[in-house]
Amino acid sequence: MHVSEQSFDEAKFAELQGKVLGDIGGAVGVLMAYIGDQAGVYKALEKAGPCTHKTLSEKSGIDPRYLREWLSSNAASGYVGYDAADDTFSLSPEQAALFAHEGEPTCMQGFFETIVAQYAGYETAVDVFKTGKGRPWSDHLPCCFCGTDRFFRPGYAANLVENWIPALDGVEAKLKSGAKVADVGCGHGSSTILMAQAYPKSTIHGIDFHGPSIDEARSKAKRAGVRNVEFHVSSAKEFSGSDFDFACIFDALHDMGDPVGAAAHIKEVLKPDGTFMVVEPAAADSLGENLNVLAAIFYGFSTTICVPTSRSQEVGLALGAQAGEKQLTEVLNQAGFSAVRRATETPTNMVLEARA
């Protein structure tokens, strides 16, 4: 049934149309930002300072005509500066922080890379959405894995050792004196390596079911020169070992097919006084409370990555990336953790502490 002309609100339509146009501009901007990142243009522009596109072409090795068009799109989006008086382009400190400073919490390039990966695999995403079948994590493009690591790593670097672990009851002291740690669903190992560097007396076991990610984690640990790490290819429900002092899962419990089973296994391999830290995307407990741009992004990623990944595994609970504290606490309670509390939070993450 079509909406009647009488009920059509021109002002609301114009407002929504303007937002959609802005979103389209943002979608193009993300692609331009990704291209610039992969080609090294932002870093070259920051190093060069204000310059013409021809000068930047000489410094970056990018074709001048393509570069002119790319710079023009970026300037129109506000991603780079432009001075019409002398036809030069530049990168402000704020723009550089967002687009050029790899590894810093301000840099958005990992976010962009993950989004581009979803567009690149759009045919599979549409098929999965229409059929309701699962999609294994391993089915995604490699840039999805790299982008996910790039996106989360700066936040972990800024918060894991400084804020999250100190917010837990007695865990920091154990790690400083020497503890056995399980980092479950470690991906490329960024969190594993961070803990290994911060707590050299502890042994950190990075565990993930995706073999190529573990290979990358081992390479990263070797490059970082850390020796108190071990990496294992295993599911969260089956990894070996016992008497762990501390276990953690970063932004991955909701991706698991059987998060209750995974958490129950973690409880079994922890010491009686052990602690399980669950870091999950920030979310309220109801959709009505989650109607904001960050939640929209997480729900979007959940549509193409998180829920299909869970559905591809046994049980397929499909918590989704906006599960919320209440539902996550229920999962942990069912797994045998009777004491669950929110230890701390950031604008993008919540940190839950679980004990038997």
C-alpha positions in Angstrom: 0.0 0.0 0.0 1.4 3.4 -1.0 1.5 6.3 1.4 -1.1 8.8 0.4 -0.1 12.2 -0.9 -1.8 13.9 2.0 0.4 12.1 4.5 3.7 12.9 2.7 5.6 15.5 4.7 7.8 17.5 2.4 9.9 18.9 5.2 10.7 15.5 6.7 11.5 14.2 3.2 13.9 17.0 2.5 15.6 16.5 5.9 16.0 12.7 5.3 17.1 13.3 1.7 19.8 15.6 2.9 21.0 13.0 5.4 21.1 10.3 2.8 23.0 12.6 0.4 25.5 13.2 3.2 25.8 9.4 3.8 26.5 8.9 0.1 29.2 11.6 0.3 30.6 9.7 3.3 30.6 6.4 1.5 32.6 7.9 -1.3 34.8 9.6 1.2 35.6 6.3 2.9 36.7 4.8 -0.4 38.8 7.8 -1.2 40.4 7.6 2.2 41.1 3.9 1.8 42.7 4.5 -1.6 44.8 7.4 -0.2 45.9 5.2 2.7 46.9 2.2 0.5 48.8 4.6 -1.8 50.5 6.4 1.0 49.2 9.8 -0.1 48.2 11.2 3.3 51.6 10.5 4.8 53.3 12.0 1.7 51.2 15.1 2.0 51.8 15.5 5.7 55.6 15.2 5.1 55.6 17.6 2.1 53.5 20.3 3.7 51.3 22.6 1.5 52.0 21.9 -2.1 50.5 21.6 -5.6 49.2 18.3 -6.9 52.2 18.2 -9.3 54.7 18.6 -6.5 52.9 15.9 -4.5 52.8 13.7 -7.5 56.6 13.9 -7.7 57.0 13.1 -4.0 54.4 10.3 -3.9 54.9 8.7 -7.3 51.1 8.9 -8.1 49.9 9.9 -11.5 49.3 13.7 -11.4 45.9 13.6 -13.1 44.5 10.9 -10.8 46.0 12.7 -7.8 44.4 15.9 -8.8 41.0 14.3 -8.9 41.6 12.4 -5.6 42.7 15.6 -3.8 39.7 17.5 -5.2 37.3 14.9 -3.8 39.2 15.0 -0.4 39.1 18.8 -0.3 35.4 18.9 -1.1 34.9 16.4 1.8 37.0 18.4 4.2 39.6 15.6 4.4 42.4 17.7 3.1 42.9 21.5 3.0 42.9 23.6 -0.2 44.1 27.1 -0.8 42.5 28.5 -3.9 44.9 31.5 -4.0 47.9 29.3 -4.9 46.2 26.1 -5.8 47.9 24.1 -3.0 46.7 21.2 -0.9 47.6 20.5 2.8 46.9 18.3 5.8 46.1 20.0 9.1 47.2 18.3 12.4 43.6 17.2 12.9 43.3 15.7 9.4 46.7 14.0 9.8 45.6 12.5 13.1 42.5 10.9 11.5 44.0 9.8 8.1 47.8 9.5 8.4 48.8 8.5 11.9 48.8 4.8 11.9 48.6 3.1 15.2 47.2 6.1 17.1 43.7 5.9 18.6 42.7 8.9 16.4 43.4 7.1 13.1 40.3 5.8 11.3 42.0 3.9 8.5 41.3 0.5 10.1 37.6 1.4 10.2 37.7 2.4 6.5 39.5 -0.8 5.5 36.9 -3.0 7.3 34.1 -1.2 5.5 35.7 -1.4 2.1 36.1 -5.2 2.7 32.3 -5.5 3.2 31.6 -3.6 0.0 34.2 -5.8 -1.9 32.3 -8.9 -0.8 28.9 -7.5 -1.4 27.7 -10.4 -3.6 28.3 -12.9 -0.8 26.8 -10.5 1.7 23.6 -10.2 -0.2 23.3 -14.0 -0.7 23.9 -14.6 3.0 21.3 -12.0 3.9 18.7 -13.4 1.5 19.1 -17.0 2.4 19.8 -16.7 6.1 22.7 -19.1 6.0 25.9 -18.6 7.9 29.2 -17.2 6.6 32.4 -18.4 8.2 35.0 -15.8 9.4 37.5 -17.4 7.0 35.2 -16.5 4.1 35.9 -12.8 4.4 38.5 -11.0 2.4 42.0 -10.6 4.0 41.5 -6.8 4.2 38.6 -7.5 6.6 41.0 -9.2 9.1 43.7 -6.5 8.7 41.1 -3.7 9.0 39.6 -5.3 12.1 43.0 -5.5 13.7 43.9 -1.9 12.6 40.6 -0.6 14.0 40.7 -2.3 17.4 44.5 -2.2 18.1 44.8 1.5 18.9 42.0 1.3 21.4 43.6 -1.7 23.1 46.9 0.1 23.1 45.4 3.1 24.8 43.2 1.3 27.3 44.1 -2.3 28.0 47.1 -1.9 30.3 46.3 1.6 31.5 42.6 1.3 32.3 40.9 -2.0 31.7 43.2 -4.4 33.6 43.7 -2.1 36.6 39.8 -1.9 36.9 39.7 -5.6 37.6 40.0 -7.0 41.1 43.5 -8.1 41.8 44.4 -9.0 38.2 47.1 -6.5 37.6 49.1 -7.6 40.6 49.0 -11.2 39.4 50.1 -10.2 35.9 53.0 -8.2 37.3 54.2 -11.1 39.5 53.8 -13.7 36.8 50.5 -15.3 35.6 49.2 -17.7 33.0 46.9 -15.9 30.6 44.5 -17.1 27.8 43.7 -14.4 25.2 40.8 -16.2 23.4 39.9 -15.1 19.9 43.1 -13.1 19.6 43.0 -12.6 15.9 46.3 -11.0 14.7 47.5 -11.0 18.3 47.6 -7.3 19.1 46.1 -7.7 22.5 48.3 -10.7 23.3 51.5 -8.8 22.4 50.4 -5.8 24.4 50.0 -7.9 27.5 53.2 -9.7 26.9 55.1 -6.5 26.6 53.5 -5.0 29.7 53.8 -8.1 31.9 57.1 -9.8 31.0 56.9 -12.2 34.0 53.5 -13.6 32.7 53.0 -16.0 29.8 50.3 -15.0 27.4 48.6 -17.7 25.3 46.9 -16.3 22.2 44.2 -18.6 20.9 42.1 -18.3 17.6 40.4 -20.7 15.3 41.6 -18.9 12.2 44.9 -20.3 11.1 46.0 -17.4 8.9 45.4 -14.9 11.7 47.6 -17.0 14.1 50.3 -17.1 11.5 50.2 -13.3 11.3 50.1 -13.1 15.1 53.3 -15.2 15.4 55.0 -13.0 12.8 54.0 -9.8 14.7 55.3 -11.3 18.0 58.6 -12.1 16.4 58.9 -8.6 14.9 58.1 -7.2 18.3 60.7 -9.3 20.0 58.4 -10.7 22.7 59.1 -14.3 23.9 56.6 -14.8 26.6 53.8 -15.6 24.2 52.4 -18.8 22.7 49.9 -18.9 19.9 47.5 -21.8 19.2 45.0 -22.6 16.5 41.9 -23.8 18.4 38.3 -22.9 19.0 37.2 -21.2 22.1 35.5 -24.3 23.4 38.4 -26.7 22.8 41.7 -25.0 23.5 44.0 -27.0 25.8 45.6 -26.0 29.0 44.5 -25.5 32.6 45.2 -23.4 35.7 45.0 -20.1 33.9 45.0 -17.1 36.2 43.3 -14.8 33.8 41.3 -15.2 30.5 40.0 -12.5 28.2 38.0 -12.1 25.0 38.2 -8.9 23.1 35.2 -7.9 20.8 34.7 -11.6 19.8 32.4 -13.4 22.3 29.3 -12.2 20.3 30.8 -13.7 17.1 31.0 -17.2 18.5 28.4 -19.8 17.7 28.2 -21.1 21.2 29.3 -18.3 23.5 27.9 -20.1 26.6 29.9 -23.2 25.7 33.0 -21.1 25.1 32.6 -19.2 28.5 31.9 -22.6 30.3 35.2 -24.0 28.9 37.1 -20.9 30.0 35.6 -21.3 33.5 36.8 -25.0 33.5 40.4 -24.0 32.7 40.6 -21.1 35.0 42.0 -21.5 38.6 39.2 -21.3 41.2 40.1 -17.6 41.9 40.7 -16.8 38.2 39.1 -13.9 36.4 37.5 -13.7 33.0 37.4 -10.3 31.3 35.0 -9.8 28.4 35.4 -6.7 26.3 32.5 -6.0 24.0 31.2 -3.1 21.9 29.3 -0.5 23.9 25.6 -1.0 23.7 22.5 -0.5 25.8 20.1 -3.3 26.4 17.3 -2.3 23.9 17.2 -1.0 20.4 15.3 2.1 21.5 18.4 3.1 23.5 20.8 2.3 20.7 19.5 4.6 18.0 22.7 6.5 17.4 25.4 6.6 14.7 27.9 4.3 16.5 25.2 1.7 17.1 24.2 1.9 13.4 27.7 1.1 12.4 28.0 -1.8 14.8 24.5 -3.2 13.7 25.8 -2.9 10.1 28.9 -4.8 10.7 26.9 -7.3 12.7 24.6 -7.8 9.7 27.5 -8.8 7.4 30.1 -10.2 9.8 29.1 -11.0 13.3 25.7 -12.8 13.0 26.7 -14.7 9.9 29.9 -15.8 11.6 28.0 -17.1 14.6 25.5 -18.9 12.4 28.2 -20.7 10.5 29.2 -22.5 13.8 27.4 -25.0 16.0 24.5 -23.6 18.1 24.6 -20.3 16.2 23.3 -18.1 19.0 24.0 -15.0 17.0 24.3 -12.5 19.8 25.2 -9.7 17.5 27.6 -6.8 18.0 25.1 -4.9 20.1 24.1 -7.6 22.6 24.1 -5.3 25.6 25.3 -5.9 29.2 22.1 -7.8 30.3 22.3 -10.4 27.6 26.0 -10.9 27.9 25.6 -11.3 31.7 23.0 -14.0 31.1 25.4 -15.8 28.8 28.2 -15.7 31.5 25.8 -16.7 34.2 24.7 -19.7 32.2 28.3 -20.7 31.7 28.8 -20.8 35.5 30.1 -17.3 36.3 27.9 -16.2 39.2 29.6 -12.8 39.8 29.5 -10.5 36.7 30.0 -6.7 36.9 30.9 -3.9 34.5 34.4 -3.0 35.6 34.9 0.0 33.3 34.0 1.4 29.9 35.0 3.7 27.0 32.8 5.4 24.5 33.1 2.4 22.2 33.5 -0.6 24.6 32.2 -2.1 27.8 34.5 -4.2 30.0 32.8 -7.0 32.0 34.6 -8.9 34.9 33.3 -12.4 35.5 34.2 -14.7 38.4 32.9 -18.1 39.5 
